[in-house]
Amino acid sequence: MAHPRTLASLGQGQPVARQTSVSDDLGRQTPLGDVYLRSLMRSQLRLGLAVVGVLVLVLGGLPYLVFSTPALRDGTLAGIPVAWLILGVAVHPVILILARVCLRHARSNESDFVDLIERS
């Protein structure tokens, strides 16, 4: 048997450095895998906060718009107050559009994350 220094100089005594992939890091919950997951979670959180912010601005601004405009506040359409129509009916398409935008961007974030994992 050779001396450990001889083996080390020949590269036989040291463990072979192997290339780890991101999916291995994620599966083994290494610090690098945690960085990737936190990055995905941060991007999803930013998306969620942006959608909620738009929703609050739009839905919070509608009552102000309706009650500050006399034509909208006092008007009626087919016997139904316009304010009720705006606040009760026009809100739903806004929510649906925001939900579709959020879903599309969330899928895009996840697809980018999967691409990153597959590339490495």
C-alpha positions as CSV (number, residue, x, y, z in Angstrom):
1,M,0.0,0.0,0.0
2,A,1.3,3.5,-0.9
3,H,1.7,6.4,1.5
4,P,-1.3,8.7,1.7
5,R,0.7,11.6,0.4
6,T,1.7,9.6,-2.6
7,L,-1.9,8.6,-3.3
8,A,-2.9,12.3,-2.9
9,S,-0.3,13.4,-5.4
10,L,-1.6,10.8,-7.8
11,G,-5.2,11.9,-7.2
12,Q,-6.1,8.4,-5.9
13,G,-6.5,9.2,-2.2
14,Q,-9.0,12.1,-2.6
15,P,-12.6,11.7,-3.2
16,V,-13.6,12.5,-6.7
17,A,-15.4,15.9,-6.9
18,R,-18.7,15.2,-8.6
19,Q,-20.9,17.7,-10.3
20,T,-24.2,18.1,-8.4
21,S,-27.3,19.4,-10.1
22,V,-29.8,21.9,-8.7
23,S,-32.4,19.1,-8.5
24,D,-30.1,17.2,-6.2
25,D,-29.6,20.3,-4.1
26,L,-33.4,20.8,-3.9
27,G,-34.0,17.1,-3.0
28,R,-31.3,17.1,-0.3
29,Q,-32.4,20.5,1.0
30,T,-28.9,22.0,0.7
31,P,-28.3,25.7,1.3
32,L,-28.0,26.2,-2.5
33,G,-31.4,24.4,-3.0
34,D,-32.9,26.7,-0.4
35,V,-31.6,29.8,-2.2
36,Y,-33.3,28.6,-5.4
37,L,-36.6,27.9,-3.6
38,R,-36.5,31.2,-1.8
39,S,-36.0,32.9,-5.1
40,L,-39.1,31.2,-6.5
41,M,-41.1,32.0,-3.4
42,R,-40.0,35.7,-3.6
43,S,-41.0,36.0,-7.2
44,Q,-44.4,34.5,-6.4
45,L,-44.8,36.7,-3.4
46,R,-44.0,39.8,-5.5
47,L,-46.6,38.7,-8.0
48,G,-49.2,38.2,-5.4
49,L,-48.6,41.5,-3.7
50,A,-48.7,43.3,-7.0
51,V,-52.1,41.7,-7.9
52,V,-53.5,42.5,-4.4
53,G,-52.2,46.1,-4.7
54,V,-54.0,46.5,-8.1
55,L,-57.1,44.9,-6.7
56,V,-57.1,47.2,-3.7
57,L,-56.5,50.3,-5.8
58,V,-59.2,49.4,-8.3
59,L,-61.8,48.2,-5.9
60,G,-61.0,50.8,-3.3
61,G,-61.2,53.5,-6.0
62,L,-64.6,52.5,-7.4
63,P,-66.7,53.7,-4.4
64,Y,-64.8,57.0,-4.4
65,L,-65.4,57.3,-8.2
66,V,-69.1,56.5,-7.9
67,F,-69.9,58.7,-5.0
68,S,-67.8,61.7,-6.2
69,T,-69.6,61.7,-9.6
70,P,-73.2,62.9,-9.3
71,A,-74.2,61.2,-12.6
72,L,-73.0,57.8,-11.4
73,R,-74.3,58.3,-7.8
74,D,-77.8,59.4,-8.7
75,G,-78.3,57.7,-12.1
76,T,-80.4,54.6,-12.7
77,L,-80.4,52.0,-15.5
78,A,-83.6,49.9,-15.9
79,G,-84.6,50.9,-12.4
80,I,-81.4,49.8,-10.9
81,P,-79.0,52.4,-9.4
82,V,-75.9,52.8,-11.5
83,A,-73.7,52.7,-8.4
84,W,-75.0,49.2,-7.6
85,L,-74.3,48.0,-11.1
86,I,-70.8,49.3,-11.0
87,L,-70.0,48.1,-7.5
88,G,-71.9,44.8,-7.9
89,V,-71.4,43.8,-11.5
90,A,-68.4,45.6,-13.0
91,V,-66.2,44.3,-10.2
92,H,-66.3,40.7,-11.3
93,P,-64.6,41.1,-14.7
94,V,-61.8,43.0,-13.0
95,I,-61.3,40.2,-10.5
96,L,-61.4,37.6,-13.3
97,I,-58.9,39.5,-15.4
98,L,-56.5,39.9,-12.4
99,A,-56.9,36.2,-11.6
100,R,-55.9,35.2,-15.2
101,V,-53.0,37.6,-15.2
102,C,-51.8,36.2,-11.8
103,L,-52.2,32.6,-13.0
104,R,-50.3,33.3,-16.3
105,H,-47.4,35.0,-14.5
106,A,-47.3,32.3,-11.7
107,R,-47.1,29.6,-14.4
108,S,-44.3,31.6,-16.1
109,N,-42.4,31.9,-12.8
110,E,-42.7,28.2,-12.2
111,S,-41.7,27.3,-15.8
112,D,-38.6,29.5,-15.5
113,F,-37.7,27.8,-12.3
114,V,-38.1,24.3,-13.9
115,D,-36.0,25.5,-16.9
116,L,-33.3,26.7,-14.5
117,I,-33.3,23.3,-12.7
118,E,-33.2,21.3,-15.9
119,R,-30.3,23.4,-17.4
120,S,-28.1,22.9,-14.4
